[in-house]
């Protein structure tokens, strides 16, 4: 039986209504300008079941905060580093979230997270106190260390078949999924319950593919609600989860291999460097 996890709620400053605290939609104009995945979409014959998730990549715990986006970024970068054959360094989800939320637990969006982690990196857990959301409490040592662990945007994925192909090709992804009361209840195949509504939770998808008679191809989801949730912190996602959402965002994560301490291999600019630092787009409108 999966442990229940109720997402916190806040009063939306734009609408005055209570909303689940978690992932916010990115500005659709900026998302539309991103490079869309144009790589190979694998035929059914080339899809194979596998679960290569390494045990040393631990499940994280966002501790009831709206920090899922920061934690998904950290988890995706850990997975991308593993897939690239790099040494494992546990990365802090609190580091990007504290900067994104600027000390107020209000959620964030996937695109802002990628931009931040591409430009400033993700600090190791060893340099960031657990639970920090005030960026002024981040140390110089954390900022310096973060520069060595940068996440690079790969592509924006538009369809479930693209997502399945990407996972088969060992891509690591961040995607938005709708979480409601059903989501806590995993079925006999390990799939989370399907809820309808806004994609309010950012998760890392990586290193696992499974075929289900009920759902078709499913991908392995690494959550950030501790090992007490789901199957030791994991579940399987299917196309049904995406179809039920009012919007869908999915972006691939790549591990940057340049090192600021190596003068012969200096950091390159993030592919998202020219995007605005922050938008004030209100979900449901195109007003800035």
Secondary structure per residue as TSV (DSSP state, phi and psi in degrees):
chain	resnum	aa	ss	phi	psi
A	1	X	-	360.0	129.8
A	2	X	-	-74.1	138.9
A	3	X	-	-68.3	139.4
A	4	X	-	-77.6	150.8
A	5	X	-	-144.0	112.6
A	6	X	-	-95.4	121.7
A	7	X	-	-68.8	140.0
A	8	X	-	-68.6	159.1
A	9	X	E	-124.2	153.6
A	10	X	E	-135.7	168.8
A	11	X	E	-87.5	118.0
A	12	X	-	-64.1	123.6
A	13	X	T	-67.0	-19.1
A	14	X	T	-88.9	-37.0
A	15	X	T	-107.0	-18.5
A	16	X	-	77.2	4.1
A	17	X	S	-100.6	153.5
A	18	X	E	-71.7	135.1
A	19	X	E	-136.8	155.1
A	20	X	E	-67.2	135.0
A	21	X	S	-87.4	117.1
A	22	X	S	-179.3	-128.3
A	23	X	B	-80.2	135.6
A	24	X	-	-104.4	151.8
A	25	X	-	-63.3	138.9
A	26	X	-	-73.9	158.3
A	27	X	-	-58.4	118.1
A	28	X	H	-62.4	-26.3
A	29	X	H	-68.8	-36.4
A	30	X	H	-74.4	-39.7
A	31	X	H	-61.5	-40.0
A	32	X	H	-64.4	-23.3
A	33	X	T	-87.7	-5.8
A	34	X	S	-75.9	152.4
A	35	X	-	-62.8	126.9
A	36	X	B	-90.5	143.8
A	37	X	-	-59.0	124.4
A	38	X	-	-123.6	14.4
A	39	X	S	-79.5	-164.4
A	40	X	-	-71.5	133.1
A	41	X	-	-103.3	112.4
A	42	X	-	-71.7	141.4
A	43	X	-	-71.6	161.2
A	44	X	G	-53.9	-35.7
A	45	X	G	-65.6	-19.9
A	46	X	G	-100.9	0.7
A	47	X	-	-87.4	132.5
A	48	X	-	-134.2	144.8
A	49	X	-	-71.5	139.2
A	50	X	E	-162.3	158.7
A	51	X	E	-144.8	97.6
A	52	X	-	-106.2	19.8
A	53	X	-	-68.0	124.2
A	54	X	-	-78.6	141.4
A	55	X	T	-66.2	-23.8
A	56	X	T	-79.2	-7.7
A	57	X	S	-89.2	98.7
A	58	X	-	-76.6	152.0
A	59	X	-	-70.1	135.9
A	60	X	-	-96.5	169.7
A	61	X	B	-137.8	111.5
A	62	X	-	-82.4	0.5
A	63	X	T	57.8	40.4
A	64	X	T	78.4	1.5
A	65	X	S	-84.6	166.8
A	66	X	S	-85.1	38.5
A	67	X	-	-96.1	16.4
A	68	X	H	-57.7	-36.5
A	69	X	H	-64.4	-45.0
A	70	X	H	-61.8	-39.0
A	71	X	H	-73.3	-35.7
A	72	X	H	-65.4	-38.3
A	73	X	H	-62.3	-46.9
A	74	X	H	-63.1	-43.4
A	75	X	H	-67.2	-40.6
A	76	X	H	-64.8	-39.1
A	77	X	H	-67.6	-38.4
A	78	X	H	-60.2	-44.1
A	79	X	H	-64.7	-40.9
A	80	X	H	-66.1	-37.1
A	81	X	H	-66.0	-40.8
A	82	X	H	-62.5	-46.1
A	83	X	H	-62.4	-28.1
A	84	X	T	-88.3	0.7
A	85	X	T	80.1	21.7
A	86	X	-	-91.2	158.7
A	87	X	-	-64.3	145.1
A	88	X	-	-81.9	128.8
A	89	X	-	-130.1	118.0
A	90	X	-	-61.0	126.7
A	91	X	B	-109.2	148.6
A	92	X	-	-90.8	123.1
A	93	X	H	-73.4	-22.2
A	94	X	H	-70.3	-30.5
A	95	X	H	-60.5	-56.8
A	96	X	H	-67.0	-36.4
A	97	X	H	-67.0	-39.7
A	98	X	H	-61.1	-37.5
A	99	X	H	-73.1	-40.5
A	100	X	H	-65.3	-42.1
A	101	X	H	-90.6	-11.5
A	102	X	T	54.8	39.7
A	103	X	T	89.9	-4.7
A	104	X	S	-115.5	121.6
A	105	X	-	-73.8	88.8
A	106	X	-	-130.1	5.5
A	107	X	-	84.3	178.9
A	108	X	B	-163.3	178.4
A	109	X	-	-119.1	159.9
A	110	X	H	-62.5	-41.3
A	111	X	H	-64.8	-43.0
A	112	X	H	-62.4	-37.4
A	113	X	H	-63.9	-43.6
A	114	X	H	-64.4	-41.4
A	115	X	H	-62.5	-46.1
A	116	X	H	-61.6	-48.8
A	117	X	H	-71.7	-20.2
A	118	X	H	-78.4	-32.9
A	119	X	H	-89.9	-39.6
A	120	X	T	-111.9	-17.2
A	121	X	-	85.1	-174.8
A	122	X	-	-126.0	123.5
A	123	X	-	-75.0	147.1
A	124	X	B	-62.3	150.8
A	125	X	G	-58.0	-31.1
A	126	X	G	-66.3	-14.5
A	127	X	G	-107.5	-0.6
A	128	X	S	-128.6	126.8
A	129	X	-	-66.4	139.7
A	130	X	T	-62.4	133.8
A	131	X	T	89.3	-0.3
A	132	X	-	-66.4	129.4
A	133	X	-	-126.5	1.2
A	134	X	-	-95.5	109.9
A	135	X	G	-63.7	-20.6
A	136	X	G	-72.2	-10.8
A	137	X	G	-95.1	-2.1
A	138	X	-	-73.8	138.5
A	139	X	-	-87.9	161.6
A	140	X	H	-60.0	-36.9
A	141	X	H	-62.0	-37.8
A	142	X	H	-66.3	-45.2
A	143	X	H	-62.8	-41.3
A	144	X	H	-66.4	-42.2
A	145	X	H	-67.5	-34.3
A	146	X	H	-60.4	-30.2
A	147	X	T	-62.3	-19.7
A	148	X	T	-87.1	-7.4
A	149	X	S	-132.1	79.6
A	150	X	-	-104.5	143.0
A	151	X	E	-100.6	130.4
A	152	X	E	-109.7	137.5
A	153	X	E	-66.7	133.6
A	154	X	E	-98.4	-64.5
A	155	X	E	-164.9	163.0
A	156	X	E	-97.4	129.8
A	157	X	-	-101.8	137.3
A	158	X	-	-112.1	-14.8
A	159	X	S	-138.2	158.7
A	160	X	H	-66.0	-36.3
A	161	X	H	-65.4	-34.0
A	162	X	H	-63.1	-42.9
A	163	X	H	-60.8	-48.7
A	164	X	H	-60.5	-43.6
A	165	X	H	-62.7	-41.5
A	166	X	H	-62.4	-42.8
A	167	X	H	-65.4	-40.1
A	168	X	H	-60.3	-32.9
A	169	X	T	-89.0	12.3
A	170	X	T	69.7	28.2
A	171	X	-	-77.7	150.8
A	172	X	E	-111.0	134.1
A	173	X	E	-127.1	152.9
A	174	X	E	-111.1	132.3
A	175	X	E	-143.2	159.8
A	176	X	E	-97.2	139.2
A	177	X	E	-139.7	147.4
A	178	X	-	-80.1	126.9
A	179	X	-	-116.8	122.4
A	180	X	S	-135.2	-156.8
A	181	X	G	-65.5	-33.5
A	182	X	G	-69.6	-27.3
A	183	X	G	-60.0	-30.6
A	184	X	G	-70.5	-16.2
A	185	X	-	-100.6	99.2
A	186	X	-	-80.6	141.4
A	187	X	-	-90.6	-171.6
A	188	X	T	-65.1	-18.3
A	189	X	T	-95.1	2.4
A	190	X	S	82.3	10.3
A	191	X	B	-85.1	136.5
A	192	X	-	-69.8	153.9
A	193	X	-	-63.5	148.5
A	194	X	-	-94.2	123.8
A	195	X	-	-114.2	150.6
A	196	X	-	-103.5	137.8
A	197	X	B	142.7	-164.1
A	198	X	-	-65.3	142.1
A	199	X	-	-72.1	87.3
A	200	X	-	-99.7	8.0
A	201	X	E	-137.8	128.7
A	202	X	E	-95.6	132.9
A	203	X	E	-135.5	159.9
A	204	X	E	-97.3	132.2
A	205	X	E	-118.0	125.0
A	206	X	E	-168.0	143.6
A	207	X	E	61.3	31.7
A	208	X	E	-163.5	136.2
A	209	X	E	-141.3	138.8
A	210	X	E	-144.0	140.0
A	211	X	E	-101.1	129.4
A	212	X	E	-123.1	136.6
A	213	X	T	-65.0	-29.1
A	214	X	T	-82.2	-43.2
A	215	X	T	-110.6	-13.8
A	216	X	E	83.3	-149.2
A	217	X	E	-73.4	132.9
A	218	X	E	-122.2	153.2
A	219	X	E	-115.7	151.9
A	220	X	E	-79.0	125.2
A	221	X	E	-108.0	125.9
A	222	X	E	-98.5	109.8
A	223	X	-	-88.0	175.9
A	224	X	S	-128.7	41.6
A	225	X	B	-117.0	28.4
A	226	X	-	75.2	170.6
A	227	X	T	-75.9	-6.7
A	228	X	T	-75.0	-16.3
A	229	X	S	-95.0	145.7
A	230	X	T	61.4	-143.3
A	231	X	B	-95.6	85.1
A	232	X	T	56.7	34.3
A	233	X	T	98.9	-4.7
A	234	X	E	-112.0	165.3
A	235	X	E	-157.1	178.9
A	236	X	E	-111.9	137.6
A	237	X	E	-110.0	145.5
A	238	X	-	-126.8	172.2
A	239	X	H	-58.8	-29.2
A	240	X	H	-59.6	-33.5
A	241	X	H	-66.0	-36.3
A	242	X	H	-77.8	-40.4
A	243	X	H	-62.9	-27.7
A	244	X	T	-80.0	-13.9
A	245	X	B	-83.7	152.4
A	246	X	S	-80.1	-14.7
A	247	X	-	-156.3	164.1
A	248	X	-	-140.8	129.3
A	249	X	-	-127.4	136.0
A	250	X	E	-148.7	126.8
A	251	X	E	-135.3	143.3
A	252	X	E	-90.4	148.6
A	253	X	E	-112.5	134.7
A	254	X	E	-123.4	145.5
A	255	X	E	-86.8	123.3
A	256	X	-	-76.7	131.1
A	257	X	-	-100.7	-5.7
A	258	X	-	-73.0	159.6
A	259	X	-	-136.2	121.5
A	260	X	T	-64.1	-17.4
A	261	X	T	-86.6	-2.2
A	262	X	-	-111.4	105.5
A	263	X	T	-64.7	-19.7
A	264	X	T	-89.0	-6.3
A	265	X	S	-140.5	62.1
A	266	X	-	-72.1	161.2
A	267	X	-	-61.7	145.4
A	268	X	-	-103.0	160.9
A	269	X	-	-68.4	144.0
A	270	X	-	-63.8	145.6
A	271	X	T	-65.0	-17.5
A	272	X	T	-103.8	14.3
A	273	X	T	-61.6	-28.1
A	274	X	T	-88.7	-1.4
A	275	X	S	-73.1	151.8
A	276	X	-	-56.8	149.5
A	277	X	S	-65.8	-34.4
A	278	X	-	-155.5	141.2
A	279	X	-	-110.0	159.3
A	280	X	-	-117.8	29.0
A	281	X	-	-62.5	133.5
A	282	X	-	-96.0	122.1
A	283	X	T	-52.9	133.6
A	284	X	T	96.3	-2.2
A	285	X	S	-143.9	175.7
A	286	X	-	-116.0	23.1
A	287	X	-	-85.9	138.1
A	288	X	-	-95.9	360.0
